Amino acid sequence: MWPAAIATLMLLTPTLITTSSFAQEPSTAQPSTRRTPKRQTHAVSGVIFETPMGFSEVKSLGNDTVGVVAQKDSRTLKIRMAILNPEWPELVNMADEELLSYAKTTYLSINAPAREYHQRRFLGQTLTGEVQYKRTNRGYTVVEIYLLPLSNGTKVVLALEADTDLPLPQVEYAFRTVSNTMREDPEFLKKIKKKR
């Protein structure tokens, strides 16, 4: 009786089919062996970080920002950055909230107050970032905006952007990969120090 019941349950239970997509941790063929997921390493605006496979090389993303993009069909995921040099006259004596507001408007063309706030760990610190929803010609993009303090006093604006129709687990995996692997770029910091 039990074998027949088990066989019936197995026939009636739907099988899960995994689909491969960008910004998703590759599944392993053998669950008992642990493989390190394949990742890409990028150096941008004074930091080094990793992304899941499928992201572009570092390129200009407009408004004096640079970063990397993963695109599938018309859906995109972006990691965008811009450097805020503390010696720029317009930035002197600005508090972090003012800097973030300045950066949102200048580099991301967003002038709305935060819809909500989100915390992530970057460079060994828990940082609170703003969450914004930006209208695009394809719908909406969710944007998490953080102000990263580097050890030399420079601040980097980081925007994690994803189309809202992307699967949330894939987006979160990509963003978590960036935050967990981010570190300062010592070569970049040396160049900045020499200029001063």
Buried (B, 14 or more C-beta within 10 A) or exposed (E): EEEEEEEEEEEEEEEEEEEEBBBBBEEEEEEEEEEEBEBBEBEBBBBBBBBBBBBBEBEEBEEEBBBBBBBBEEBBBBBBBBBBEBEEEEBEEBEEEEBBBBBBEBBBEBEEEBEEEBEBEBBEEEBEBBBBEBEEEEEBBBBBBBBBBBEBEBBBBBBBBBBBEBBEEBBEBBBEBBBEBBEBBEEBBEEBEEEE
